[in-house]
């Protein structure tokens, strides 16, 4: 493997990599990839590793030193406690002249957030539905493709197979005209959340509409849940 291949290759290696060069018993940042910079919100290019003076830098110094000493790639996992991230790194030593070594540190963020969010959404006692809204040419919401439905939502809507290509209007709960008039008004209100007054699932539920970037989340809060429910 050469430095030119790492820099000019067709893979996404530079954006997710940090290139270090040995400098006595320290390491100098030669390159910090764009995706690394975006994640940590810093650019360490031109700085010594020792100048960072934190626990992560000290762990990295030990890992880099072992890679140089043994001249073999190393897999290394380190925490970023401030951002609650885990980094999984592969450190590759590349010879750079007599006594010199360039370290290519390819990093991926090991994010467990998605699987946690999925579990919380799926098993929440609050029925929830995520839809992709469908608008009329006049930009008025007229229907929505159902994207996600949690287990509680499947129970109240009596859906026990795949959501497939179902639309909201296919269900009796969404077939009242006053509901769609209110949904249309909710998109003209400021703020991401709107409380829907129409009894979608009857008087035993309160409906909250949350506008996401391209999707809409509908939360049907059971009034029998007396304790505050965050999900």
C-alpha positions in Angstrom: 0.0 0.0 0.0 1.3 3.5 -0.9 0.5 7.0 0.2 -0.6 7.8 -3.3 -3.2 5.0 -3.3 -4.5 6.1 0.1 -4.8 9.7 -1.1 -6.0 9.3 -4.7 -7.8 6.0 -4.6 -11.5 5.5 -5.5 -12.4 4.5 -2.0 -13.7 6.9 0.7 -10.5 6.4 2.7 -9.2 10.0 2.9 -12.5 11.4 4.3 -12.6 8.9 7.1 -8.9 8.8 7.9 -6.3 10.6 9.8 -2.7 10.5 8.5 0.0 10.7 11.2 3.8 10.8 10.8 6.2 9.9 13.5 8.2 12.7 15.0 10.6 11.4 17.7 8.3 9.8 20.3 5.3 11.9 19.1 2.9 11.9 16.1 2.1 14.8 13.8 -1.3 15.2 12.2 -0.7 15.5 8.5 -4.3 15.1 7.3 -7.7 14.9 9.1 -10.5 13.7 6.8 -13.6 15.7 6.2 -15.9 13.2 7.9 -13.7 13.0 10.9 -13.6 16.8 11.2 -17.4 17.0 10.8 -17.9 14.5 13.6 -15.5 16.0 16.2 -16.0 19.6 15.0 -12.2 20.2 15.0 -9.3 20.1 12.7 -6.0 18.9 14.2 -4.0 19.2 11.0 -0.4 20.4 11.8 -0.7 19.7 15.5 1.2 17.1 17.6 -0.8 14.4 19.2 0.7 15.2 22.6 -0.8 18.8 22.4 -4.3 17.4 22.8 -3.6 16.4 26.4 -6.7 14.2 27.1 -7.4 10.6 27.8 -8.3 9.7 24.3 -5.1 11.2 22.9 -3.0 9.2 25.5 -4.8 6.0 24.4 -4.2 6.8 20.8 -0.5 7.4 21.5 -0.2 3.9 23.0 -2.0 2.4 20.0 0.1 4.3 17.4 3.3 3.5 19.3 2.5 -0.2 19.2 1.7 -0.1 15.5 5.1 1.5 14.7 7.0 -0.8 17.1 5.6 -4.0 15.6 5.1 -2.7 12.0 1.7 -4.4 11.8 -1.8 -3.1 11.4 -3.9 -2.8 14.5 -7.6 -2.6 15.2 -8.4 -0.2 18.0 -11.6 1.0 19.7 -11.8 4.2 21.7 -14.5 6.2 23.4 -15.3 9.9 22.9 -17.1 10.5 26.2 -18.2 14.0 25.4 -20.2 13.0 22.4 -21.0 9.4 23.6 -19.4 7.9 20.5 -17.3 4.8 20.0 -14.7 4.9 17.3 -13.5 1.7 15.7 -10.1 2.3 14.0 -7.8 0.3 11.8 -4.2 1.7 12.0 -2.0 0.9 9.0 1.7 1.6 9.1 3.2 2.9 5.8 7.0 3.2 5.5 8.2 6.7 4.7 11.9 6.8 4.2 14.7 5.7 6.6 13.3 5.5 10.2 10.0 7.2 9.3 6.4 5.8 9.4 3.2 7.3 8.2 0.1 5.9 10.1 -3.2 5.8 8.3 -5.9 5.6 10.9 -9.2 4.7 9.2 -12.1 5.3 11.5 -15.8 4.4 11.7 -18.2 5.7 14.3 -19.8 2.7 16.1 -23.2 4.3 16.7 -25.7 2.2 18.7 -28.2 5.0 18.7 -30.3 3.7 15.8 -30.9 0.3 17.3 -31.7 1.9 20.6 -34.1 4.3 19.0 -35.7 1.5 17.0 -36.2 -0.6 20.1 -37.7 2.3 22.1 -40.0 3.2 19.2 -41.1 -0.4 18.5 -41.9 -1.3 22.2 -43.3 2.0 23.4 -46.7 1.7 25.1 -47.8 4.8 23.0 -49.1 3.9 19.5 -47.0 5.7 16.9 -47.1 6.0 13.2 -44.6 7.5 10.8 -46.0 8.7 7.4 -44.7 10.3 4.3 -47.3 13.0 3.6 -49.0 13.3 0.2 -50.0 16.9 -0.8 -52.4 18.2 -3.4 -51.1 20.6 -6.1 -52.2 23.4 -3.7 -49.7 22.1 -1.1 -52.5 20.8 1.2 -51.9 17.5 2.9 -54.4 15.0 1.4 -53.1 11.6 2.5 -49.9 9.8 3.6 -47.9 6.7 2.9 -47.4 4.7 6.1 -43.7 4.2 6.6 -43.4 2.8 10.2 -45.9 1.6 12.8 -44.8 0.4 16.2 -46.3 -2.6 18.0 -48.8 -0.6 20.0 -49.9 1.0 16.8 -50.4 -2.4 15.1 -52.7 -3.4 17.9 -55.0 -0.4 17.8 -55.1 -0.3 14.0 -55.4 -4.1 13.8 -52.4 -4.6 11.4 -50.5 -7.8 11.9 -48.7 -8.1 8.6 -46.4 -5.8 6.6 -47.3 -2.2 6.3 -46.6 -2.4 2.6 -47.9 0.4 0.4 -50.8 1.4 2.7 -52.1 4.9 2.9 -53.7 6.6 5.9 -57.1 7.0 4.3 -57.4 3.2 4.0 -58.2 3.1 7.7 -61.5 4.1 9.2 -59.8 6.3 11.8 -58.5 8.7 9.1 -61.7 9.0 7.0 -63.2 12.0 8.8 -63.1 15.3 6.8 -62.6 17.4 9.9 -59.3 15.5 10.7 -57.8 16.4 7.3 -58.9 20.0 7.6 -57.1 20.1 11.0 -54.0 18.4 9.6 -53.8 21.0 6.9 -54.0 23.7 9.4 -51.2 22.1 11.5 -48.8 22.5 8.6 -49.3 26.3 8.6 -48.6 26.6 12.4 -45.2 27.5 13.6 -43.2 24.9 15.5 -42.7 21.2 14.8 -45.5 19.9 17.0 -49.3 20.3 16.8 -52.0 18.7 19.0 -54.8 17.3 16.9 -58.3 17.8 18.4 -60.1 15.3 16.2 -60.6 12.0 18.0 -58.7 9.8 15.6 -58.8 6.7 17.8 -61.7 7.9 19.9 -62.0 9.9 23.0 -59.5 7.7 24.9 -56.5 9.0 22.9 -54.9 12.4 22.4 -53.1 12.8 19.0 -49.9 14.7 18.6 -48.4 15.5 15.2 -44.7 16.0 15.0 -43.2 17.3 11.7 -39.9 15.8 10.9 -37.7 16.7 7.9 -39.6 14.8 5.2 -41.9 12.7 7.4 -44.6 13.1 10.0 -44.8 11.3 13.3 -48.3 10.7 14.8 -48.3 9.9 18.5 -51.6 8.6 20.0 -51.3 9.2 23.7 -53.7 6.9 25.7 -55.4 9.1 28.3 -55.4 6.1 30.7 -51.6 6.4 31.1 -51.7 8.8 34.0 -48.0 9.0 34.5 -46.1 11.3 32.0 -44.9 9.3 29.1 -41.8 10.5 27.2 -42.1 8.0 24.3 
